[in-house]
Amino acid sequence: MRDPRIHSERKRIIGRSFASIKEEQEVKIQRLASKAVANIKNEAEKGQADVYKWWRCLAVDVVSEMSFGKSFNLLHSGGKGLPLYTALSHAGPCVVFQAVLPRGLISLFKWSPVTWLRDVGQVSETIFNRVTAALGELRASSNCGPSIARHLLSQEVKGKTPSLNDDELSSEVGMLLVAGSDSTAATLTYATWEIVRDPELRRQIEEEVGSLPVNFTAKDVEVLPLLNSVLEEVLRMYNPAGALVERLVPPSGISVHDWDIPGGTMVYTTGWLVSRLEDVFPEPDRYVTFTKS
């Protein structure tokens, strides 16, 4: 999507739907997070724990809960044997191939004798089919809680034209699953590693989190200084979304550092490069440890 007007409208629609159900979903999200931590603890007590797996399952269940009012329950199975989990595991390579290869060539991957390539070729179809099925279940069931999709579909009940049709809604939720699952899992995994390997930092984080009220909300967590400093540095040091991002130069063209770029030119930006600017970060490849003095 390159049209700024359409992108702005789509962002407004999704953002408004998200805001309408955020507070209602907090309790469910806390329960999912507690389930993920319990699963990690159970594995750790047996000798080792795959924290990345459980953080990814958590992210998928949170996105599906927010989108459809009902999670995909990956936290119950760990994703084992589920086509959706397999597809999300190969979403990264799929995105890279989509950026450099013709779509027609990628569509042939699903018939490849190489299992890995075959899985990559089925990513988009598998995710889209699962999301479309969930949307159908939402239409047919009254057991789903508040969600982005239900908020949008409620316009049909009121006789209004839906903001997004089914294909557009499925596409948006599919992108949320791809963009939200791997990036969230990677960030939480590196944050876990950095905290656990530093005993003093771990003690202070536990002390800070322990100071939260019994019925804390997301707003309470958002103002924890030490925890949020750690997350900010993890996002800088281990950028989970360092891939190239397309930007289309306006018709009038632009000038950047004495370079004239004509209108209509496709340029690429990446957050990873910004996080490695030595003028901003004197030692860009060194993780800065945050502790209370």
C-alpha positions as CSV (number, residue, x, y, z in Angstrom):
1,M,0.0,0.0,0.0
2,R,1.8,3.2,-1.2
3,D,-1.1,5.7,-1.5
4,P,-0.6,7.9,1.7
5,R,-4.3,8.8,1.7
6,I,-5.5,5.2,1.7
7,H,-2.8,4.2,4.2
8,S,-3.9,7.0,6.5
9,E,-7.5,6.0,6.3
10,R,-6.7,2.3,6.9
11,K,-4.6,3.3,9.9
12,R,-7.4,5.4,11.3
13,I,-9.9,2.5,11.0
14,I,-7.7,-0.1,12.6
15,G,-6.5,2.3,15.3
16,R,-10.0,3.3,16.3
17,S,-11.1,-0.3,16.5
18,F,-8.1,-1.2,18.6
19,A,-8.7,1.7,21.0
20,S,-12.3,0.7,21.5
21,I,-11.5,-2.8,22.9
22,K,-8.0,-2.3,24.5
23,E,-9.2,-1.8,28.1
24,E,-11.8,-4.6,27.8
25,Q,-9.1,-7.1,26.6
26,E,-6.4,-6.3,29.3
27,V,-7.6,-9.0,31.7
28,K,-7.5,-11.7,29.0
29,I,-4.1,-10.6,27.9
30,Q,-2.8,-10.8,31.4
31,R,-4.1,-14.3,31.7
32,L,-2.4,-15.3,28.4
33,A,0.9,-13.8,29.6
34,S,0.6,-15.7,32.9
35,K,0.0,-18.9,30.9
36,A,3.1,-18.3,28.8
37,V,5.3,-17.7,31.9
38,A,3.8,-20.8,33.6
39,N,4.7,-22.9,30.4
40,I,8.3,-21.5,30.5
41,K,8.6,-22.3,34.2
42,N,7.3,-25.9,33.6
43,E,9.9,-26.5,30.9
44,A,12.7,-24.9,32.9
45,E,12.0,-27.2,35.8
46,K,12.6,-30.1,33.4
47,G,16.1,-28.8,32.5
48,Q,15.6,-26.2,29.7
49,A,13.0,-23.9,28.3
50,D,12.4,-22.6,24.8
51,V,11.4,-19.1,25.7
52,Y,11.2,-17.9,22.1
53,K,8.6,-20.6,21.3
54,W,6.4,-19.5,24.2
55,W,6.7,-15.8,23.5
56,R,5.7,-16.4,19.9
57,C,2.7,-18.4,21.0
58,L,1.8,-15.7,23.4
59,A,2.0,-13.0,20.7
60,V,-0.2,-15.0,18.3
61,D,-2.8,-15.7,21.0
62,V,-2.8,-12.0,21.9
63,V,-3.2,-10.8,18.3
64,S,-6.0,-13.4,17.6
65,E,-7.7,-12.5,20.9
66,M,-7.6,-8.8,20.1
67,S,-8.7,-9.4,16.4
68,F,-11.4,-12.0,16.9
69,G,-12.3,-12.0,20.6
70,K,-11.0,-15.6,20.8
71,S,-7.4,-16.8,20.8
72,F,-5.9,-19.5,18.6
73,N,-4.8,-21.3,21.7
74,L,-1.2,-21.9,20.7
75,L,-0.2,-21.6,24.3
76,H,-2.0,-24.9,25.0
77,S,0.0,-26.8,22.4
78,G,3.1,-24.9,22.0
79,G,2.3,-24.7,18.3
80,K,3.4,-28.3,17.7
81,G,2.0,-29.7,14.5
82,L,-0.2,-26.6,13.8
83,P,0.0,-25.3,10.2
84,L,-0.3,-21.7,11.4
85,Y,2.7,-22.0,13.7
86,T,4.8,-23.6,10.9
87,A,3.7,-20.8,8.5
88,L,4.7,-18.1,11.0
89,S,8.0,-19.8,11.5
90,H,8.7,-19.3,7.8
91,A,7.2,-15.8,7.4
92,G,10.6,-14.1,7.7
93,P,12.1,-15.8,4.7
94,C,8.8,-15.4,2.8
95,V,8.9,-11.6,3.3
96,V,12.5,-11.5,2.0
97,F,11.6,-13.5,-1.1
98,Q,8.6,-11.3,-1.8
99,A,10.9,-8.2,-1.7
100,V,13.3,-9.6,-4.3
101,L,11.5,-12.2,-6.4
102,P,8.5,-12.0,-8.8
103,R,5.2,-13.2,-7.1
104,G,4.7,-15.8,-9.8
105,L,8.0,-17.4,-9.0
106,I,7.3,-17.6,-5.3
107,S,3.9,-19.2,-6.0
108,L,5.9,-22.2,-7.5
109,F,7.7,-22.8,-4.2
110,K,4.7,-24.8,-2.9
111,W,5.5,-27.6,-5.4
112,S,9.2,-27.6,-4.6
113,P,10.8,-31.0,-3.6
114,V,12.7,-29.1,-0.9
115,T,10.5,-29.1,2.3
116,W,11.8,-25.8,3.6
117,L,11.0,-24.0,0.3
118,R,7.6,-25.7,0.1
119,D,6.8,-24.4,3.6
120,V,7.9,-20.9,2.6
121,G,5.7,-21.0,-0.5
122,Q,2.6,-21.9,1.6
123,V,3.0,-19.1,4.2
124,S,0.6,-16.5,2.8
125,E,-2.1,-19.1,1.9
126,T,-2.0,-20.8,5.3
127,I,-2.2,-17.6,7.3
128,F,-4.9,-16.1,5.1
129,N,-7.0,-19.3,5.3
130,R,-6.7,-19.5,9.1
131,V,-7.7,-15.8,9.5
132,T,-10.6,-16.2,7.0
133,A,-11.9,-19.2,9.0
134,A,-11.7,-17.3,12.2
135,L,-13.6,-14.4,10.7
136,G,-16.3,-16.9,9.6
137,E,-16.4,-18.3,13.1
138,L,-16.9,-14.8,14.5
139,R,-19.8,-14.2,12.3
140,A,-21.5,-17.4,13.3
141,S,-20.8,-17.4,17.0
142,S,-22.0,-15.2,19.9
143,N,-19.3,-16.6,22.2
144,C,-16.5,-14.3,21.1
145,G,-15.6,-11.3,23.2
146,P,-14.9,-7.7,22.1
147,S,-12.5,-7.5,19.2
148,I,-11.3,-5.4,16.3
149,A,-13.3,-7.5,13.8
150,R,-16.5,-7.4,15.9
151,H,-16.2,-3.6,16.2
152,L,-15.9,-3.4,12.4
153,L,-18.7,-5.9,11.7
154,S,-21.0,-4.1,14.0
155,Q,-21.3,-1.5,11.3
156,E,-23.1,-4.0,9.1
157,V,-25.7,-4.6,11.9
158,K,-26.3,-0.9,12.1
159,G,-26.9,-0.9,8.3
160,K,-23.7,1.0,7.5
161,T,-21.2,0.1,4.8
162,P,-18.3,-1.9,6.4
163,S,-15.1,0.1,6.7
164,L,-13.2,-3.0,5.4
165,N,-14.5,-5.9,3.3
166,D,-13.7,-9.5,4.4
167,D,-10.6,-9.8,2.3
168,E,-9.2,-6.5,3.5
169,L,-9.9,-7.4,7.1
170,S,-8.3,-10.8,6.7
171,S,-5.3,-9.3,5.1
172,E,-4.8,-6.7,7.9
173,V,-5.1,-9.3,10.6
174,G,-2.7,-11.6,8.7
175,M,-0.2,-8.8,8.6
176,L,-0.7,-8.2,12.4
177,L,0.1,-11.9,13.0
178,V,3.2,-11.8,10.9
179,A,4.5,-8.5,12.1
180,G,3.5,-8.9,15.7
181,S,4.4,-12.5,16.4
182,D,8.1,-12.7,15.4
183,S,9.0,-9.2,16.4
184,T,7.4,-9.5,19.8
185,A,8.9,-12.9,20.4
186,A,12.4,-11.8,19.5
187,T,12.2,-8.7,21.7
188,L,10.9,-10.6,24.7
189,T,13.5,-13.3,24.2
190,Y,16.4,-10.9,24.1
191,A,14.9,-8.9,27.1
192,T,14.7,-12.2,29.1
193,W,18.3,-13.1,28.2
194,E,19.7,-9.7,29.2
195,I,17.8,-9.6,32.5
196,V,18.5,-13.2,33.5
197,R,22.2,-13.0,32.8
198,D,22.6,-9.9,35.0
199,P,21.7,-10.8,38.7
200,E,21.6,-7.2,39.9
201,L,19.5,-6.1,37.0
202,R,17.2,-9.0,37.5
203,R,16.8,-8.2,41.2
204,Q,15.9,-4.6,40.5
205,I,13.5,-5.5,37.7
206,E,11.7,-8.0,40.1
207,E,11.6,-5.3,42.8
208,E,10.2,-2.7,40.4
209,V,7.5,-5.1,39.0
210,G,6.7,-6.3,42.5
211,S,5.8,-2.7,43.4
212,L,2.8,-2.7,41.0
213,P,-0.6,-2.7,42.6
214,V,-2.6,-6.0,42.7
215,N,-5.0,-4.9,39.9
216,F,-2.4,-3.2,37.8
217,T,-3.1,-2.1,34.2
218,A,-1.1,-1.5,31.1
219,K,-0.8,2.2,32.1
220,D,0.9,1.2,35.3
221,V,3.5,-0.9,33.5
222,E,4.1,1.8,30.9
223,V,5.6,4.1,33.5
224,L,8.0,1.6,35.1
225,P,11.4,3.4,34.3
226,L,13.8,0.5,34.6
227,L,11.8,-2.1,32.8
228,N,11.0,0.3,29.9
229,S,14.6,1.4,29.7
230,V,15.7,-2.2,29.3
231,L,13.0,-2.8,26.6
232,E,14.1,0.4,24.7
233,E,17.7,-0.7,24.7
234,V,16.8,-4.3,23.6
235,L,14.8,-2.8,20.7
236,R,17.8,-0.7,19.7
237,M,20.4,-3.4,20.1
238,Y,18.5,-6.3,18.7
239,N,16.1,-4.6,16.3
240,P,13.4,-7.2,15.4
241,A,12.2,-5.2,12.4
242,G,15.4,-4.2,10.7
243,A,14.3,-5.1,7.2
244,L,14.1,-2.6,4.4
245,V,11.0,-0.4,4.4
246,E,9.8,1.1,1.0
247,R,9.1,4.8,0.6
248,L,7.9,6.4,-2.6
249,V,9.4,9.9,-3.4
250,P,6.7,12.5,-3.8
251,P,6.0,13.7,-7.4
252,S,7.9,16.9,-6.8
253,G,11.1,15.1,-5.8
254,I,13.3,15.6,-2.7
255,S,16.8,16.6,-1.9
256,V,18.7,14.7,0.8
257,H,22.2,15.7,1.8
258,D,22.7,17.4,-1.6
259,W,21.4,14.3,-3.4
260,D,18.5,15.1,-5.7
261,I,16.0,12.3,-5.9
262,P,13.3,12.5,-8.7
263,G,9.7,12.0,-7.9
264,G,8.3,8.4,-8.2
265,T,11.7,6.9,-7.2
266,M,11.4,4.0,-4.7
267,V,13.8,4.4,-1.8
268,Y,14.4,2.2,1.2
269,T,14.9,3.0,4.9
270,T,15.9,0.7,7.8
271,G,15.7,1.3,11.5
272,W,18.7,-0.9,12.1
273,L,21.0,1.7,10.5
274,V,19.6,4.5,12.6
275,S,20.3,2.4,15.8
276,R,24.0,2.1,14.7
277,L,24.8,5.7,14.1
278,E,27.9,6.5,16.1
279,D,27.0,10.2,16.3
280,V,24.0,9.2,18.4
281,F,25.3,6.0,20.0
282,P,29.1,6.2,20.6
283,E,29.4,2.4,21.1
284,P,26.5,1.2,18.9
285,D,27.3,-2.5,19.3
286,R,27.5,-2.5,23.0
287,Y,24.5,-3.2,25.1
288,V,24.0,-0.5,27.7
289,T,23.1,-2.0,31.1
290,F,20.5,-0.1,33.1
291,T,20.5,-0.4,36.9
292,K,19.3,2.0,39.6
293,S,22.2,3.8,41.2
